[in-house]
């Protein structure tokens, strides 16, 4: 459980690193071009989420599944090197194909974990279970994000891109709330496990 909480804390710290640009965009201020960093941030967060689900899931072929997803994401990351989205610090391109793949995988893992939680009879009140909140935050954020990145990646105008970014920021705040609830209810973990 300590390793899992360390992974969640690392994930939270990784997300707080981009919080200032999200606040600036939500307030309608121009943020510095941070697409290069955002691209790498999203990829690293995707790998970290896979590690979190590796710890959470109790399915039979978990190890094989997670390593397969890591390999597929890595393949997409390598394809992104053909564009300047991961190598040029002043890039104007999002790694949208990689975002969509990460979103799909996290949605699938979130649904698998939600099913596992519903089958687990040892959790009396699911709303007071730390990882329920973390999983719910991941699920809501990634369902919304897959729509945003599919839209932005398919030729959205600059104005539409700004609107999509504000929606993404709102989804991030929902995720931050879920992570906060996860930390709040983490005191109950010793009672449940």
C-alpha positions as a Markdown table, in Angstrom:
| # | Residue | x | y | z |
|---|---|---|---|---|
| 1 | Unk | 0.0 | 0.0 | 0.0 |
| 2 | Unk | 2.9 | 2.4 | 0.7 |
| 3 | Unk | 4.2 | 2.0 | -2.9 |
| 4 | Unk | 0.7 | 2.7 | -4.2 |
| 5 | Unk | 0.4 | 5.8 | -2.2 |
| 6 | Unk | 3.8 | 6.9 | -3.4 |
| 7 | Unk | 2.6 | 6.5 | -7.0 |
| 8 | Unk | -0.5 | 8.5 | -6.3 |
| 9 | Unk | 1.6 | 11.2 | -4.6 |
| 10 | Unk | 4.0 | 11.3 | -7.6 |
| 11 | Unk | 1.1 | 11.6 | -9.9 |
| 12 | Unk | -0.4 | 14.5 | -8.0 |
| 13 | Unk | 3.0 | 16.3 | -7.9 |
| 14 | Unk | 3.3 | 15.8 | -11.7 |
| 15 | Unk | -0.1 | 17.3 | -12.2 |
| 16 | Unk | 0.5 | 20.3 | -9.9 |
| 17 | Unk | 3.5 | 21.1 | -12.2 |
| 18 | Unk | 1.1 | 22.2 | -14.9 |
| 19 | Unk | -1.5 | 23.8 | -12.6 |
| 20 | Unk | -0.3 | 27.4 | -13.1 |
| 21 | Unk | -0.8 | 27.4 | -16.9 |
| 22 | Unk | -4.2 | 25.8 | -16.5 |
| 23 | Unk | -5.3 | 28.6 | -14.1 |
| 24 | Unk | -3.9 | 31.3 | -16.4 |
| 25 | Unk | -5.9 | 29.8 | -19.4 |
| 26 | Unk | -9.0 | 29.4 | -17.3 |
| 27 | Unk | -8.8 | 33.1 | -16.3 |
| 28 | Unk | -8.3 | 34.0 | -20.0 |
| 29 | Unk | -4.7 | 35.0 | -19.7 |
| 30 | Unk | -2.1 | 34.0 | -22.2 |
| 31 | Unk | 0.2 | 31.3 | -20.8 |
| 32 | Unk | 3.7 | 30.8 | -22.1 |
| 33 | Unk | 4.0 | 28.1 | -24.8 |
| 34 | Unk | 4.2 | 25.0 | -22.8 |
| 35 | Unk | 3.0 | 22.4 | -25.3 |
| 36 | Unk | 6.4 | 20.6 | -25.4 |
| 37 | Unk | 6.3 | 20.2 | -21.6 |
| 38 | Unk | 2.7 | 19.3 | -21.6 |
| 39 | Unk | 3.3 | 16.6 | -24.2 |
| 40 | Unk | 6.0 | 15.0 | -22.1 |
| 41 | Unk | 4.0 | 15.5 | -18.9 |
| 42 | Unk | 1.0 | 13.7 | -20.4 |
| 43 | Unk | 3.1 | 10.8 | -21.5 |
| 44 | Unk | 4.9 | 10.4 | -18.2 |
| 45 | Unk | 1.6 | 10.7 | -16.3 |
| 46 | Unk | 0.2 | 7.9 | -18.6 |
| 47 | Unk | 3.1 | 5.6 | -17.6 |
| 48 | Unk | 2.6 | 6.5 | -14.0 |
| 49 | Unk | -1.2 | 5.7 | -14.2 |
| 50 | Unk | -0.3 | 2.3 | -15.7 |
| 51 | Unk | 1.9 | 1.7 | -12.7 |
| 52 | Unk | -1.0 | 2.7 | -10.4 |
| 53 | Unk | -3.3 | 0.3 | -12.1 |
| 54 | Unk | -0.7 | -2.4 | -12.0 |
| 55 | Unk | -0.8 | -2.1 | -8.2 |
| 56 | Unk | -4.6 | -1.8 | -8.0 |
| 57 | Unk | -5.9 | -4.5 | -10.4 |
| 58 | Unk | -6.2 | -8.1 | -9.4 |
| 59 | Unk | -7.0 | -9.6 | -12.8 |
| 60 | Unk | -5.3 | -12.8 | -14.0 |
| 61 | Unk | -3.2 | -11.4 | -16.8 |
| 62 | Unk | -2.5 | -8.1 | -15.2 |
| 63 | Unk | 1.3 | -8.2 | -15.7 |
| 64 | Unk | 1.0 | -9.1 | -19.4 |
| 65 | Unk | -1.8 | -6.5 | -20.0 |
| 66 | Unk | 0.1 | -3.6 | -18.4 |
| 67 | Unk | 3.4 | -4.4 | -20.2 |
| 68 | Unk | 1.5 | -4.7 | -23.5 |
| 69 | Unk | -0.1 | -1.2 | -22.9 |
| 70 | Unk | 3.4 | 0.2 | -22.0 |
| 71 | Unk | 4.8 | -1.2 | -25.3 |
| 72 | Unk | 1.9 | 0.2 | -27.4 |
| 73 | Unk | 2.3 | 3.7 | -25.8 |
| 74 | Unk | 6.0 | 3.6 | -26.3 |
| 75 | Unk | 5.5 | 2.8 | -30.0 |
| 76 | Unk | 3.2 | 5.8 | -30.3 |
| 77 | Unk | 5.7 | 8.0 | -28.5 |
| 78 | Unk | 8.4 | 6.9 | -31.0 |
| 79 | Unk | 6.1 | 7.7 | -33.9 |
| 80 | Unk | 5.6 | 11.2 | -32.3 |
| 81 | Unk | 9.3 | 11.8 | -32.9 |
| 82 | Unk | 8.6 | 12.2 | -36.6 |
| 83 | Unk | 6.8 | 15.4 | -35.7 |
| 84 | Unk | 8.3 | 18.1 | -33.6 |
| 85 | Unk | 5.9 | 17.6 | -30.7 |
| 86 | Unk | 8.4 | 15.8 | -28.5 |
| 87 | Unk | 11.8 | 17.2 | -29.7 |
| 88 | Unk | 11.3 | 20.9 | -30.4 |
| 89 | Unk | 10.9 | 23.0 | -27.2 |
| 90 | Unk | 8.9 | 25.7 | -29.0 |
| 91 | Unk | 6.5 | 23.2 | -30.7 |
| 92 | Unk | 3.0 | 24.2 | -31.6 |
| 93 | Unk | 1.9 | 20.6 | -32.0 |
| 94 | Unk | 0.2 | 18.4 | -29.4 |
| 95 | Unk | 1.0 | 14.6 | -29.4 |
| 96 | Unk | -2.7 | 14.0 | -30.0 |
| 97 | Unk | -2.5 | 10.4 | -31.3 |
| 98 | Unk | -0.5 | 9.4 | -28.2 |
| 99 | Unk | -3.0 | 11.3 | -26.0 |
| 100 | Unk | -5.9 | 9.4 | -27.5 |
| 101 | Unk | -4.2 | 6.0 | -27.0 |
| 102 | Unk | -3.4 | 6.8 | -23.4 |
| 103 | Unk | -6.9 | 8.0 | -22.8 |
| 104 | Unk | -8.4 | 4.8 | -24.3 |
| 105 | Unk | -6.1 | 2.6 | -22.2 |
| 106 | Unk | -6.8 | 4.5 | -18.9 |
| 107 | Unk | -10.6 | 4.4 | -19.6 |
| 108 | Unk | -10.4 | 0.6 | -20.1 |
| 109 | Unk | -8.3 | 0.1 | -16.9 |
| 110 | Unk | -10.6 | 2.4 | -15.0 |
| 111 | Unk | -13.6 | 0.4 | -16.0 |
| 112 | Unk | -11.8 | -2.9 | -15.1 |
| 113 | Unk | -11.0 | -1.5 | -11.7 |
| 114 | Unk | -14.5 | -0.2 | -11.1 |
| 115 | Unk | -15.9 | -3.6 | -11.9 |
| 116 | Unk | -13.3 | -5.1 | -9.5 |
| 117 | Unk | -14.4 | -2.7 | -6.8 |
| 118 | Unk | -18.1 | -3.5 | -7.3 |
| 119 | Unk | -17.3 | -7.3 | -7.0 |
| 120 | Unk | -15.2 | -6.7 | -3.8 |
| 121 | Unk | -17.5 | -7.3 | -0.9 |
| 122 | Unk | -14.9 | -6.2 | 1.7 |
| 123 | Unk | -15.4 | -2.5 | 0.8 |
| 124 | Unk | -18.5 | -1.6 | 2.8 |
| 125 | Unk | -19.0 | 2.1 | 1.7 |
| 126 | Unk | -17.4 | 2.5 | -1.7 |
| 127 | Unk | -17.7 | 6.4 | -1.5 |
| 128 | Unk | -15.3 | 6.3 | 1.5 |
| 129 | Unk | -12.7 | 4.2 | -0.3 |
| 130 | Unk | -9.7 | 6.1 | -1.4 |
| 131 | Unk | -9.1 | 4.4 | -4.7 |
| 132 | Unk | -12.7 | 4.7 | -5.7 |
| 133 | Unk | -12.2 | 8.5 | -5.8 |
| 134 | Unk | -8.9 | 8.2 | -7.7 |
| 135 | Unk | -10.4 | 5.8 | -10.2 |
| 136 | Unk | -13.5 | 8.0 | -10.7 |
| 137 | Unk | -11.3 | 11.0 | -11.3 |
| 138 | Unk | -9.2 | 9.2 | -13.9 |
| 139 | Unk | -12.4 | 7.9 | -15.6 |
| 140 | Unk | -14.1 | 11.3 | -15.8 |
| 141 | Unk | -10.9 | 13.1 | -16.9 |
| 142 | Unk | -10.0 | 10.6 | -19.6 |
| 143 | Unk | -13.5 | 10.3 | -21.0 |
| 144 | Unk | -13.6 | 14.1 | -21.4 |
| 145 | Unk | -10.0 | 14.3 | -22.6 |
| 146 | Unk | -10.5 | 11.7 | -25.4 |
| 147 | Unk | -13.2 | 13.9 | -26.8 |
| 148 | Unk | -11.1 | 17.0 | -26.5 |
| 149 | Unk | -8.0 | 15.6 | -28.0 |
| 150 | Unk | -9.9 | 13.9 | -30.8 |
| 151 | Unk | -11.5 | 17.2 | -31.6 |
| 152 | Unk | -8.3 | 19.3 | -31.4 |
| 153 | Unk | -6.4 | 16.7 | -33.4 |
| 154 | Unk | -8.8 | 16.8 | -36.2 |
| 155 | Unk | -8.3 | 20.4 | -37.3 |
| 156 | Unk | -10.0 | 22.6 | -34.7 |
| 157 | Unk | -9.5 | 26.3 | -35.2 |
| 158 | Unk | -7.5 | 28.4 | -32.8 |
| 159 | Unk | -10.6 | 29.7 | -31.1 |
| 160 | Unk | -12.1 | 26.2 | -30.8 |
| 161 | Unk | -8.7 | 25.0 | -29.4 |
| 162 | Unk | -8.8 | 27.7 | -26.7 |
| 163 | Unk | -12.3 | 26.6 | -25.7 |
| 164 | Unk | -11.2 | 22.9 | -25.7 |
| 165 | Unk | -8.3 | 23.9 | -23.4 |
| 166 | Unk | -10.6 | 25.6 | -20.9 |
| 167 | Unk | -12.8 | 22.5 | -20.9 |
| 168 | Unk | -9.6 | 20.4 | -20.3 |
| 169 | Unk | -8.7 | 22.7 | -17.4 |
| 170 | Unk | -12.2 | 22.2 | -15.9 |
| 171 | Unk | -11.8 | 18.4 | -16.2 |
| 172 | Unk | -8.4 | 18.7 | -14.5 |
| 173 | Unk | -10.0 | 20.5 | -11.6 |
| 174 | Unk | -12.5 | 17.6 | -11.3 |
| 175 | Unk | -9.5 | 15.3 | -11.3 |
| 176 | Unk | -7.7 | 17.4 | -8.6 |
| 177 | Unk | -10.8 | 17.2 | -6.5 |
| 178 | Unk | -11.0 | 13.4 | -6.9 |
| 179 | Unk | -7.3 | 13.1 | -6.0 |
| 180 | Unk | -7.9 | 15.3 | -2.9 |
| 181 | Unk | -10.8 | 13.1 | -1.9 |
| 182 | Unk | -8.5 | 10.1 | -2.5 |
| 183 | Unk | -6.0 | 11.5 | 0.0 |
| 184 | Unk | -8.7 | 12.4 | 2.4 |
| 185 | Unk | -10.1 | 8.9 | 2.5 |
| 186 | Unk | -6.7 | 7.3 | 2.5 |
| 187 | Unk | -6.9 | 7.1 | 6.3 |
| 188 | Unk | -9.5 | 4.4 | 5.7 |
| 189 | Unk | -7.2 | 2.2 | 3.7 |
| 190 | Unk | -5.8 | 0.4 | 6.7 |
| 191 | Unk | -9.3 | -0.5 | 7.7 |
| 192 | Unk | -10.2 | -2.0 | 4.3 |
| 193 | Unk | -7.0 | -3.9 | 3.5 |
